[in-house]
């Protein structure tokens, strides 16, 4: 088996200008590993336990998946149709960043320093997603991109699961922005980035 490892750190640097240290401890070639001793090395706490495994057998931490069900989508004629989607786990080389604003009204006070703050609620979570589609033995980078574009094409909120989303009580998201590009000289590497908004049911009180 050929060693087709990707230097993910360099790819993230080239695609997004991000220094992300990602290491593979052993090569994929069929050769005996070096006789190393890991005695005395402490393992990470239980909450850092991997929740998925890549095709190479390496652990993936804080993965996320779009959950399959029937979703709404526009037809070329502008009509709404239902399309059945299967579960889709985002590519292993995917990073998330979360931010949320507070809806605050500030009132100036005469003859005093500072302001009076009134908090009316919280804005949506904004999730910036950056990742790489990489060629795998059973799926090419372009096939992964095609699946992502099918989700991006939905006109509906998308059910999502993953430790980072559950921690923030986000169970549904919707696409806000999308971009992708092919890395020059790397046909098996496609960089993508998109933005998600958290989505939840809002019940309006009636008098």
N, C-alpha and C positions, 0 to 999 in steps of 0.2 A: 504493500500500500504506500503510495506516495505521500510525502509530508506536505500537506496543503494548508498549513496553518496560516492564519492572517495575523499581521501585527495590528491588532485592533487599536492600540494606542496611537500609532502613526496615522491610521485611517481616520480616527476621530479628529486628530490634529489637522489633517488635510481638509476634511469636510467641514468642520465646525470651529476650528481653532481652539479645541478643548484638549487639555492634557489630562488623559484618563489612564492611570496605570492599570493595565490588565495583563496578567501573567499566566502562562501555561507552564507548569512545573516540569512536565516530561514531553519529549517529542512524540509525534504520532508514528514514527517509523518503527518497524518491528525489530527492535533491538533491546537487549537487556538493559534496564535502567542502572544507573550508577548505584553502588552500595553505600547509601547515605543513612546516617543515623539521625532520627528526629527526636531522640530522647531529651526530655526536659522542656520541649516546646509546648506552650499552653494553647489549647484550642479556643476558638471564639465562643462567647456565651451562646446559650440555646436560641436566643432570639435572632441570631445571625445564621440560623440553619437554612441551607438552600431549599427553595421550594420547587425547583425544576432542574432538569439535567439536559444539557445540550447533546447533539448527536455525537460529539466527541467524548461524552461521558463526564464532561466538566460541569461543576455545579453552577446554577444560575440563581442569584439572590434577587429578591424583589421583582419577580417577573409579573406580567399582567396579561390578561386575556379579555377579548371581546366575547360575550356570551351569545350563543346562537339561539335564535327564535325567529318569528316572522316580523319583518320590519317594513316600514313604508319607504317607497322609492318613486321618483318621478319617471314616467315614461317619456319617450321622445316627443309625444304629443302634449306633454304637460299635465297628464293625469296621474293620480296616485294609484300605485299598485302595491300589493304585498309580495315580498320576496323572502324565501326561507334561507337563513344564514346558519352555517355551522360554527361551532366554537373556533376561535382563532387566537392562538397565543402569539403575541407580538415577538418579533425577532429577538434572539438572545442579546444582541448588541444594541440595546435600547436603553436610553436614560430618560428620567422624568424629573421635572422641577415643578414645584407647586407654589402658588402664591394666591392670596385673597385679601381684598380690601375691606375695611369696615366703613359702613355708611354712617358718617359722623357729621353733625352740624355744629359749627363752632360760632359762638356769639361773643363779640367783643364787649368788654366792660369799660365804662368810663371811670377814670381815676383809679384804675387798678391794673396790675400786670396779669397777663394771661387771658384766657378765654374760658367760657363755659362750654363744656362738651356734652352733646346729646347723641347717644348712640341709638340709631333706629334699626340697626340690623347688620347683616353681613352680606357682602357681594358674593357672586359665584366664585368657586375655585377656578383658577386659570392654570391649566397644566400644559407646560411646554414639553414636547416629546421630540427627542432627537435620536436617530438610530441608523443602523446600517443593515441592508439586506446583503447577505453573503451567500455565495454558492455553497450548497450542501450536497451530499451524495444523492439524496432523494428529492431535492427541490432546489431549483436555481434561484438566483437573486431576482430575476425578472418574474418568476412565478410568485415569489413572496410579495413583490411590489404589486402585482396584479390583484392579489388577495386584499392587500391594504387599500387599493383604489376602489375595490368593490364596497368596502366599509365606508370609505370617504364619500361615496356616491349616494349614501342613504339620506333620506329626508326625515330622520327620526332620531330620538334619543337612543343611545346604545348602552345596553347593560354591560358592566365591566366588573372584573374581579381582580384582586391582587392585594398584597399586604399593605402597600403604600396607599391604595385607595380606601381600603377598609379602615385604616388608621384615621383617615379624615372623613369617614362616613360617606364616601362617595360611591354610589351604586350605579349611577347612570351618567353618561357624558354625551356631548354632541360636538361634532367637528366645527371648528371656526376658520381654520386656515391650513393650507397644505402646500408643500413644495418638495421636489425631489430632483436629484441630479446624478448623472453618471460620472464617477471619478475617472479622470483622464488616464488612459493606459491601464485601467482596471475594469475589464468588462464584467467581472463577477462581483463587483462591489457597487452598490447603489445607495447613496446617502439620501435620507428622507428626514423631514421635520414637519411637524404639524402642531396645532394648538387645539386643546379641548376645553370646553366649559362644563363644569358640573351641572347636572340637570336633575331637578326633583319636582315632585307634584306640589303645587301650591294651592291650598284650599282657601278661597276667599269667603269671608263671613258675610252673610246677608242679614239685613235687618227685617 
